[in-house]
Amino acid sequence: MKENTDIKPYEQMVKNWKASYLSQVNGAGGNEYLVKDFWEEIEESILPYVESAGFAGWAFQQVKDLERLIKKIESNGLSVEVLLRSQDKV
């Protein structure tokens, strides 16, 4: 996403929320509500105040990434910590 200092705080909020939702993942499954709640939080708390289609697209990609990470945790029985460490090496 193009550098925009007005959007930076919102980007950080989304990243912080994503980490928080990821920390709530239960490896046994049933985590679909986290993805839904994450998107609703972005829609209600940020999108009305940010007039940028680029930001909305980026935020949606963060939601899709959360969904992907949750599926990876559920299917591999990985802990969030192991998954995040492996991503840091990439």
DSSP file (Angstrom, degrees, kcal/mol; ACC not computed):
  #  RESIDUE AA STRUCTURE BP1 BP2  ACC     N-H-->O    O-->H-N    N-H-->O    O-->H-N    TCO  KAPPA ALPHA  PHI   PSI    X-CA   Y-CA   Z-CA
    1    1 A M              0   0    0      0, 0.0     3,-0.1     0, 0.0    54,-0.0   0.000 360.0 360.0 360.0 142.3    0.0    0.0    0.0
    2    2 A K        -     0   0    0      1,-0.1     2,-0.2     2,-0.0    52,-0.0  -0.316 360.0 -97.1 -63.3 142.2    1.2    3.5   -0.8
    3    3 A E        +     0   0    0      2,-0.0     2,-0.3     4,-0.0    -1,-0.1  -0.425  52.4 163.4 -63.4 124.3    2.8    5.4    2.1
    4    4 A N    >>  -     0   0    0     -2,-0.2     4,-1.2    -3,-0.1     3,-1.1  -0.886  27.6-158.7-146.5 110.6    0.2    7.7    3.6
    5    5 A T  T 34 S+     0   0    0     -2,-0.3    -1,-0.1     1,-0.3    -2,-0.0   0.766  92.1  61.2 -65.9 -24.9    0.9    9.1    7.1
    6    6 A D  T 34 S+     0   0    0      1,-0.2     4,-0.3     2,-0.1    -1,-0.3   0.806 109.5  42.5 -68.2 -27.8   -2.8    9.9    7.7
    7    7 A I  T X> S+     0   0    0     -3,-1.1     4,-2.4     1,-0.2     3,-0.7   0.666  89.6  90.1 -92.0 -19.5   -3.6    6.2    7.4
    8    8 A K  H 3X S+     0   0    0     -4,-1.2     4,-2.5     1,-0.3     5,-0.2   0.868  85.9  50.5 -48.6 -48.3   -0.6    4.9    9.4
    9    9 A P  H 3> S+     0   0    0      0, 0.0     4,-2.0     0, 0.0    -1,-0.3   0.883 111.8  48.9 -61.1 -35.8   -2.5    4.9   12.7
   10   10 A Y  H <> S+     0   0    0     -3,-0.7     4,-2.3    -4,-0.3    -2,-0.2   0.888 108.9  52.4 -69.6 -39.1   -5.4    3.0   11.2
   11   11 A E  H  X S+     0   0    0     -4,-2.4     4,-2.5     1,-0.2    -1,-0.2   0.931 109.8  49.3 -59.8 -44.8   -3.0    0.4    9.7
   12   12 A Q  H  X S+     0   0    0     -4,-2.5     4,-2.6    -5,-0.2    -2,-0.2   0.883 108.5  53.4 -64.1 -37.8   -1.4   -0.1   13.1
   13   13 A M  H  X S+     0   0    0     -4,-2.0     4,-2.7     2,-0.2    -1,-0.2   0.939 109.7  47.8 -59.9 -46.7   -4.9   -0.6   14.7
   14   14 A V  H  X S+     0   0    0     -4,-2.3     4,-2.7     1,-0.2    -2,-0.2   0.917 112.4  49.2 -61.9 -43.6   -5.8   -3.2   12.1
   15   15 A K  H  X S+     0   0    0     -4,-2.5     4,-2.2     2,-0.2    -1,-0.2   0.907 112.2  48.4 -63.0 -42.0   -2.4   -5.0   12.7
   16   16 A N  H  X S+     0   0    0     -4,-2.6     4,-2.1     2,-0.2    -2,-0.2   0.917 112.6  47.8 -64.5 -43.6   -2.9   -4.9   16.5
   17   17 A W  H  X S+     0   0    0     -4,-2.7     4,-3.0     2,-0.2     5,-0.3   0.917 109.7  53.6 -62.7 -43.0   -6.5   -6.2   16.2
   18   18 A K  H  X S+     0   0    0     -4,-2.7     4,-2.6     1,-0.2    -2,-0.2   0.927 109.6  47.6 -58.7 -45.8   -5.3   -9.0   13.8
   19   19 A A  H  X S+     0   0    0     -4,-2.2     4,-1.8     2,-0.2    -1,-0.2   0.891 112.1  50.8 -61.8 -39.6   -2.7  -10.1   16.4
   20   20 A S  H  X S+     0   0    0     -4,-2.1     4,-0.5     2,-0.2    -2,-0.2   0.929 111.9  45.6 -65.3 -45.6   -5.3  -10.0   19.1
   21   21 A Y  H >< S+     0   0    0     -4,-3.0     3,-1.2     1,-0.2     4,-0.2   0.898 111.1  54.0 -64.4 -39.3   -7.7  -12.1   17.2
   22   22 A L  H >< S+     0   0    0     -4,-2.6     3,-1.4     1,-0.3    -1,-0.2   0.863 102.1  58.2 -63.2 -35.0   -5.0  -14.5   16.2
   23   23 A S  H 3< S+     0   0    0     -4,-1.8    -1,-0.3     1,-0.3    -2,-0.2   0.660 101.5  57.6 -69.3 -13.8   -4.1  -15.0   19.9
   24   24 A Q  T << S+     0   0    0     -3,-1.2    -1,-0.3    -4,-0.5    -2,-0.2   0.437  77.0 126.6 -94.5  -1.0   -7.6  -16.2   20.5
   25   25 A V    <   -     0   0    0     -3,-1.4     2,-0.6    -4,-0.2    55,-0.2  -0.351  50.6-148.3 -65.2 132.9   -7.5  -19.0   18.0
   26   26 A N    >   -     0   0    0      3,-0.1     3,-2.2     1,-0.1     5,-0.1  -0.916   7.2-146.0-100.2 118.4   -8.5  -22.4   19.4
   27   27 A G  T 3  S+     0   0    0     -2,-0.6    50,-0.2     1,-0.3    -1,-0.1   0.663  94.3  68.8 -59.8 -16.6   -6.5  -25.2   17.6
   28   28 A A  T 3  S-     0   0    0      1,-0.3    -1,-0.3    49,-0.1     2,-0.2   0.598 109.1-114.3 -80.3 -10.5   -9.5  -27.5   17.9
   29   29 A G  S <  S+     0   0    0     -3,-2.2    -1,-0.3     1,-0.1    -3,-0.1  -0.566  78.7 111.3 111.3-175.3  -11.5  -25.4   15.5
   30   30 A G        +     0   0    0     -2,-0.2     3,-0.3    -3,-0.1    -1,-0.1   0.790  45.6 128.7  75.7  30.3  -14.7  -23.3   15.6
   31   31 A N    >>  +     0   0    0      1,-0.2     3,-1.6    -5,-0.1     4,-0.8   0.289  29.1 107.4-100.8   9.6  -12.8  -20.0   15.0
   32   32 A E  H 3> S+     0   0    0      1,-0.3     4,-1.8     2,-0.2     3,-0.5   0.830  72.0  64.8 -58.6 -32.4  -14.9  -18.7   12.1
   33   33 A Y  H 3> S+     0   0    0     -3,-0.3     4,-3.0     1,-0.2    -1,-0.3   0.800  92.9  62.5 -62.1 -27.9  -16.4  -16.1   14.3
   34   34 A L  H <> S+     0   0    0     -3,-1.6     4,-2.4     2,-0.2    -1,-0.2   0.909 104.3  46.4 -64.7 -41.4  -13.0  -14.5   14.8
   35   35 A V  H  X S+     0   0    0     -4,-0.8     4,-2.3    -3,-0.5     5,-0.2   0.931 114.8  47.3 -65.3 -45.3  -12.7  -13.6   11.1
   36   36 A K  H  X S+     0   0    0     -4,-1.8     4,-2.3     1,-0.2    -2,-0.2   0.926 113.8  47.0 -61.7 -46.1  -16.3  -12.3   11.1
   37   37 A D  H  X S+     0   0    0     -4,-3.0     4,-2.3     2,-0.2    -1,-0.2   0.879 110.0  53.8 -64.6 -38.7  -15.7  -10.2   14.2
   38   38 A F  H  X S+     0   0    0     -4,-2.4     4,-2.0    -5,-0.2    -1,-0.2   0.941 111.1  44.9 -61.0 -48.9  -12.4   -8.8   12.9
   39   39 A W  H  X S+     0   0    0     -4,-2.3     4,-2.9     1,-0.2    -2,-0.2   0.911 112.6  51.6 -63.8 -41.8  -14.0   -7.6    9.6
   40   40 A E  H  X S+     0   0    0     -4,-2.3     4,-2.5     1,-0.2     5,-0.3   0.886 107.9  52.5 -62.9 -37.9  -17.0   -6.1   11.5
   41   41 A E  H  X S+     0   0    0     -4,-2.3     4,-2.4     2,-0.2     5,-0.3   0.914 112.0  45.6 -64.2 -41.8  -14.6   -4.3   13.8
   42   42 A I  H  X>S+     0   0    0     -4,-2.0     5,-2.3     2,-0.2     4,-2.0   0.939 113.9  49.3 -64.4 -47.0  -12.8   -2.8   10.8
   43   43 A E  H  <5S+     0   0    0     -4,-2.9    -2,-0.2     1,-0.2    -1,-0.2   0.895 120.2  35.3 -59.7 -42.3  -16.1   -1.9    9.1
   44   44 A E  H  <5S+     0   0    0     -4,-2.5    -1,-0.2    -5,-0.2    -2,-0.2   0.839 126.4  33.8 -83.6 -34.5  -17.6   -0.2   12.1
   45   45 A S  H  <5S+     0   0    0     -4,-2.4    -3,-0.2    -5,-0.3    -2,-0.2   0.675 131.1  13.4-101.5 -18.9  -14.6    1.4   13.7
   46   46 A I  T >X5S+     0   0    0     -4,-2.0     3,-2.5    -5,-0.3     4,-0.9   0.734 108.2  65.3-124.1 -51.2  -12.3    2.5   10.8
   47   47 A L  G >4<S+     0   0    0     -5,-2.3     3,-0.6     1,-0.3     5,-0.2   0.807  97.2  59.3 -55.8 -34.2  -13.8    2.4    7.3
   48   48 A P  G 34 S+     0   0    0      0, 0.0    -1,-0.3     0, 0.0    -4,-0.1   0.750 112.7  41.3 -64.1 -18.1  -16.3    5.1    8.0
   49   49 A Y  G <4 S+     0   0    0     -3,-2.5     2,-0.6     1,-0.1    -2,-0.2   0.519 104.3  69.6-106.5  -8.3  -13.4    7.5    8.8
   50   50 A V    <<  -     0   0    0     -4,-0.9     2,-1.4    -3,-0.6    -1,-0.1  -0.940  60.9-163.5-117.1 113.3  -11.0    6.5    6.1
   51   51 A E        +     0   0    0     -2,-0.6     2,-0.3    -3,-0.1     3,-0.1  -0.590  50.7 112.6 -95.5  74.2  -11.9    7.5    2.6
   52   52 A S     >  -     0   0    0     -2,-1.4     4,-2.2    -5,-0.2     5,-0.1  -0.908  49.6-164.2-150.1 115.8   -9.6    5.2    0.7
   53   53 A A  H  > S+     0   0    0     -2,-0.3     4,-2.3     1,-0.2     5,-0.2   0.855  97.7  58.1 -64.9 -33.4  -10.4    2.3   -1.5
   54   54 A G  H  > S+     0   0    0      2,-0.2     4,-2.3     1,-0.2    -1,-0.2   0.904 106.6  46.8 -62.3 -42.0   -6.8    1.2   -1.3
   55   55 A F  H  > S+     0   0    0      2,-0.2     4,-3.1     1,-0.2     5,-0.2   0.918 110.4  52.5 -66.6 -42.7   -7.0    1.1    2.5
   56   56 A A  H  X S+     0   0    0     -4,-2.2     4,-2.3     1,-0.2    -2,-0.2   0.909 111.2  47.4 -60.1 -42.1  -10.3   -0.9    2.4
   57   57 A G  H  X S+     0   0    0     -4,-2.3     4,-1.9     2,-0.2    -1,-0.2   0.912 112.6  48.8 -64.3 -43.3   -8.7   -3.4    0.0
   58   58 A W  H  X S+     0   0    0     -4,-2.3     4,-1.6     2,-0.2    -2,-0.2   0.918 111.3  50.1 -62.0 -44.0   -5.6   -3.7    2.2
   59   59 A A  H  X S+     0   0    0     -4,-3.1     4,-1.7     1,-0.2    -2,-0.2   0.901 108.6  52.1 -63.2 -41.0   -7.8   -4.2    5.3
   60   60 A F  H  X S+     0   0    0     -4,-2.3     4,-2.4     1,-0.2    -1,-0.2   0.887 106.3  54.2 -62.9 -37.7   -9.8   -6.9    3.6
   61   61 A Q  H  X S+     0   0    0     -4,-1.9     4,-2.3     1,-0.2    -1,-0.2   0.855 104.8  54.7 -63.5 -34.2   -6.5   -8.7    2.7
   62   62 A Q  H  X S+     0   0    0     -4,-1.6     4,-2.2     2,-0.2    -1,-0.2   0.886 108.2  49.2 -65.1 -38.0   -5.7   -8.6    6.4
   63   63 A V  H  X S+     0   0    0     -4,-1.7     4,-2.3     2,-0.2    -2,-0.2   0.926 111.4  48.5 -65.8 -45.2   -9.0  -10.3    7.1
   64   64 A K  H  X S+     0   0    0     -4,-2.4     4,-2.3     1,-0.2    -2,-0.2   0.873 110.5  52.2 -63.2 -36.6   -8.3  -12.9    4.5
   65   65 A D  H  X S+     0   0    0     -4,-2.3     4,-2.7     2,-0.2    -1,-0.2   0.902 107.7  51.1 -66.8 -40.3   -4.8  -13.4    5.9
   66   66 A L  H  X S+     0   0    0     -4,-2.2     4,-2.6     2,-0.2    -2,-0.2   0.928 110.1  50.3 -59.8 -44.2   -6.3  -14.0    9.4
   67   67 A E  H  X S+     0   0    0     -4,-2.3     4,-2.2     1,-0.2    -2,-0.2   0.912 111.1  48.7 -60.2 -43.1   -8.6  -16.5    7.9
   68   68 A R  H  X S+     0   0    0     -4,-2.3     4,-2.2     2,-0.2    -2,-0.2   0.920 111.9  48.4 -62.8 -45.3   -5.7  -18.3    6.2
   69   69 A L  H  X S+     0   0    0     -4,-2.7     4,-2.4     2,-0.2    -2,-0.2   0.893 110.1  51.9 -64.4 -40.3   -3.6  -18.4    9.4
   70   70 A I  H  X S+     0   0    0     -4,-2.6     4,-2.8     2,-0.2    -1,-0.2   0.932 110.2  48.6 -61.8 -45.3   -6.5  -19.7   11.4
   71   71 A K  H  X S+     0   0    0     -4,-2.2     4,-2.8     1,-0.2     5,-0.2   0.889 110.7  51.5 -62.1 -38.5   -7.0  -22.5    8.9
   72   72 A K  H  X S+     0   0    0     -4,-2.2     4,-2.0     2,-0.2     6,-0.4   0.913 111.4  46.7 -65.2 -42.6   -3.3  -23.3    9.0
   73   73 A I  H  X>S+     0   0    0     -4,-2.4     4,-1.4     1,-0.2     5,-0.8   0.935 115.4  46.1 -63.4 -46.4   -3.4  -23.5   12.8
   74   74 A E  H  <5S+     0   0    0     -4,-2.8    -2,-0.2     1,-0.2    -1,-0.2   0.905 116.5  43.2 -64.9 -42.7   -6.5  -25.7   12.8
   75   75 A S  H  <5S+     0   0    0     -4,-2.8    -1,-0.2    -5,-0.2    -2,-0.2   0.811 123.1  35.6 -77.6 -29.0   -5.3  -28.1   10.1
   76   76 A N  H  <5S-     0   0    0     -4,-2.0    -1,-0.2    -5,-0.2    -2,-0.2   0.509  99.2-127.1-101.6  -5.7   -1.8  -28.5   11.4
   77   77 A G  T  <5 +     0   0    0     -4,-1.4    -3,-0.2     1,-0.2    -4,-0.1   0.782  55.5 156.9  64.3  25.8   -2.4  -28.3   15.1
   78   78 A L      < -     0   0    0     -5,-0.8     2,-0.2    -6,-0.4    -1,-0.2  -0.467  42.8-121.5 -81.5 153.3    0.2  -25.6   15.3
   79   79 A S     >  -     0   0    0     -2,-0.1     4,-2.1     1,-0.1     5,-0.2  -0.581  25.9-114.8 -84.3 159.4    0.3  -23.1   18.1
   80   80 A V  H  > S+     0   0    0     -2,-0.2     4,-2.6     1,-0.2     5,-0.2   0.893 116.2  55.7 -60.1 -40.4    0.1  -19.4   17.2
   81   81 A E  H  > S+     0   0    0      1,-0.2     4,-2.2     2,-0.2    -1,-0.2   0.909 107.7  47.4 -61.5 -44.2    3.6  -18.9   18.5
   82   82 A V  H  > S+     0   0    0      2,-0.2     4,-2.2     1,-0.2    -1,-0.2   0.920 112.9  49.5 -63.6 -44.1    5.1  -21.6   16.2
   83   83 A L  H  X S+     0   0    0     -4,-2.1     4,-1.7     1,-0.2    -2,-0.2   0.919 111.9  47.4 -62.1 -45.1    3.2  -20.2   13.2
   84   84 A L  H  X S+     0   0    0     -4,-2.6     4,-1.8     1,-0.2    -1,-0.2   0.886 110.6  52.0 -67.4 -38.0    4.4  -16.7   13.8
   85   85 A R  H  X S+     0   0    0     -4,-2.2     4,-0.9    -5,-0.2    -1,-0.2   0.908 109.1  50.5 -63.2 -40.8    8.0  -17.7   14.3
   86   86 A S  H  < S+     0   0    0     -4,-2.2     4,-0.5     1,-0.2     3,-0.3   0.851 109.5  51.0 -67.8 -32.6    7.9  -19.7   11.0
   87   87 A Q  H >< S+     0   0    0     -4,-1.7     3,-1.0     1,-0.2    -1,-0.2   0.847 102.4  60.2 -71.9 -33.0    6.6  -16.6    9.2
   88   88 A D  H 3< S+     0   0    0     -4,-1.8    -1,-0.2     1,-0.2    -2,-0.2   0.792 101.2  55.5 -63.5 -27.0    9.3  -14.4   10.6
   89   89 A K  T 3<        0   0    0     -4,-0.9    -1,-0.2    -3,-0.3    -2,-0.2   0.668 360.0 360.0 -79.9 -17.1   11.9  -16.6    8.9
   90   90 A V    <         0   0    0     -3,-1.0    -1,-0.2    -4,-0.5    -2,-0.2   0.465 360.0 360.0 -80.2 360.0   10.3  -16.1    5.5
